């Protein structure tokens, strides 16, 4: 990432690695359809993985992880997801990762074939859970919510405030998946940074704000998607790890262990 000084501010150049090579085109497509919700794209080069962005304002992390801003952002983000259902196949054709619910059991089995940075009993619990995860994926798919772009890294460091308008940046972890899984990461960071308990009324308030564009009656589907989504997040993190050298596993695996253990915690809730 490079800052490019301009006469009236700055632009930002990003050279994406192979694991995120889909990000420039995806960001450009989202900006074309949702210019008030993502960073402005000056230009992009899909082949090289280059992206040139307008400045998006002030990072939310620098002004506090303010709950009222999340309440304003989440329905707009849901509207983007709802609108992008029509473009999901096109995104897949341009290498946005496929984490659709129908693929997740297979991807989870692949995860289990890796050398995971967990204790042996933890790995055994994940393996024993694989058949049940398949059942839950089929149950989630049967709810009929269309799959679409899912940011999968929607937290305070990837949301910027432009005046009074929040914008979502950094789509390099995105996939085509169940939309409700987006809030797995969002709620984790609200718990860790804001100290919200899992039953805090604010989380219900944010859930309802997010679900409003999807229509009524999705509360149970949302809870199931969060639980399944914890395992989808582990699969997505493994994809990132696969592009690292073994020498880099040390710093990466601290976060990976957290993701895996948060998935493990969901087993007893299912």
N, C-alpha and C positions, 0 to 999 in steps of 0.2 A: 504494500500500500504506500503510495506517494502523494504528498500534498502538492498541488500545482497552484502557485500564487497567481491571482488575477487582479486586475485593476480595482475591482469592486468586491474582492473576497477571495475565494479559493474554489478549485475543483479537486476531485480526488481520483487518482488512477489506481486501479486494482488489477494485478496480474494473478489470475486464479491458477492453482495447481491442478493436476490431473483429476483429483478426487472431486473437485468443484468446477470442472470445466464447463458444466452446463449453466453456471450462475449468470454469466453476462447476458446470454440470450433470454433466459427466464426473467431477469430483472428488467431488460428492455421491453419484453412483452407485457409484463405487469405494469410498467410505467405508461405504456401506450394506452392501456385500458383503465388504469387507476392512478392517474397522475397526482392526485392529492393525498395518496396514501403511502407511496414508496418514494425513494430518492429519485430526483430527476436524472435521467440518462442523457448525457451529451452524445455519446457514441459507444459502440461496442464492437468487438471482433470475436465472433464465435469460434473461429478456427484457432486463434492464439489464446483465447481465454482472457481477453482484455476487456476492461470496463472503465469508462470515464463518467464520473458522477458529479452532479452539482452538489454543493454543500447542503446538508439536510437540516442544519440548525444545531441545537444544543442537545447533547446526549442526556437521556433521562437519568442515567447514572450520576450525572453531575448535579442534578437538582433534587435527588431523592426519588425513590421508587414510588411515586405518588399514586395512590389507589384511584383517585378521581380521574387521572389521566388514563389509567387502564380501563376504567369504566367507559370512557369516551372512545377509546381505541378499539376495544374488542368487538363491538357490533359492526364497525366499519371493516375490520379484518374479516369477520364472518361474511359480510357482503361480498368482499373480494373472493373468498373461497367459494361461495355459492355461485358467483358469476364465472369462476374459472372451471367449474365442472364441465362446461362445454368445450374447454380446451385441454382437458386432461390427457386425451390420447395424443394430441400434438406435443404436449410437454414430454410425454414418455418417448415419443419418436425422436426428441432432441436431448435424450440422455438424462432427463431428470429421473432420479432413482425410483424404482418401483417398489413401494412398500404397501401395496394394496392388501386388504385383509385376507384375500384369497391366497396371497403369496407368503404371508407372514409365517405360517407353520413351517413351510419349507425353509425359509430364511432362518428361522429359529433353530431348526435342526442343523443347519450349516454353522451357526454360531456355536453350537455345542460341540462341534468337531474341532474347534480351536483350543489352544492352550490358554485357558482363561485365568486371570489373576485373582483367583478365589481359593478358599479352603476346599478340600476334597468333599466335605459334607455339603457345602453350598452348591458345588457343581452337581452333586448327586441329586439334590433337591430340584435344581433346574431341569435335569434330565427326566426325573420322574414326573415333572409337571407338563412336559411337552404334549402328551395326548390331551390333557385338559385344555391347554391353550388352543389346540385345534378346534375343540368343541366351542370354546368361547368366541373364536374368530367366526365360526359359522353362525353363531347366535348374533354377533354384532352385524355381520353382513345381511342377515335376514331383516334387520330393522329398516333397510331401504334408504339410508342416508347416502347420497352419491359421494364417491371419492373424488378428491381434488388436490390442489396444491396445499401442502402442509409445511409451514416454515420450519418447525422442529427445533428452533433455537430462539424462541420468542421470549426474551427477557430484557432486563433493564439496559444492558449494553448494546442492544440491537434496536432500540426505539429512540428516535430523536424527536425533539419538539421544535417545530418551525413556526414561530409566533405562538398561536394557540392550537396548532395542528400537529398531532403526532404522526410520525412517519416510520415505517418498518424498513430496516436495512438488513443487509447480509443474508442473502437467500442461499448461501452455499451449503447449508445442511438440509435444504428442502427436499421433499419427496412427494410423490403422488400416493396418498394414503387416506385413511379415514380423517375427515377434517377435525373432529373433536379432539383427536390426539394432540393437537397443538398445545393444549393447555396443561399437558403433563409437565413441560418445562416451565411454563409461566407460573403455575401454582407452586412448583418446587422453589423457585426464586422468591416468590412472595412469602413462603413459609420461612426460608432461610434469611432473607434480608429484612423483611418487615415483621418477622416473628409471629406470623399468623398461624394459629392452630388449624389442623385439618377441618375442624367444625366451626371455624370462625364465620360469623354472618357475612363478612366481606367477601369470602370466597363464594358463597351462595349468590350474593349480589352480582359478582362478576360473572359467575356462571350464567345467571339469568340474562344479563346484558349481552353476553356472547350468543346465547341460544335464541334470542328474540328474532333475528332475521331468518332463522330456520323454521319458525312456526312453533306451535304449542305441542307439548307432550313428549319432549325429548329428554327429560331429566334422567330417566333410568338408562337410556341409551348413552347419555353423556357419562354417567358413572362407569358403565361397562367399557366405554372407549378409553377412559382414563386408566383403567386397570389393564386392558390389553395394550394400551399405548406405552405403558412402562416397559413392556417387553419389546415393542417396536423400537423404542428409544435405544434399548441395548443393542438390537440388531444394527441400527443406524450408526451407533458409536463404533461397533466392530468394523463397519465398512471404512470408517475414518482410520482406524488402527491398522487396517490391512495396507494402507498406503504409507505407513511409517517404516523406517528402518528399526531393527531390533534395538539399536542403541537409544532410540527415542521412546521406547516403551515405558521407561521409568516415570517420566513426568506425566505422560498421557494416562498411565494406568491408575493414578490417584483418582482422577475423575471417572475413569471407566469403572473402577470398583464401586464408586458411589452410585453410578447408574445401575450396575448389576444388582447391588444390594437393595436399591429402591424397588427393583423388579421383584426380587426375592420377598420383600415385605408384602407385596401384593398377593402372593400365593395364599396366604392365610385368609385373605379377604375374598377369595374366589370360591 
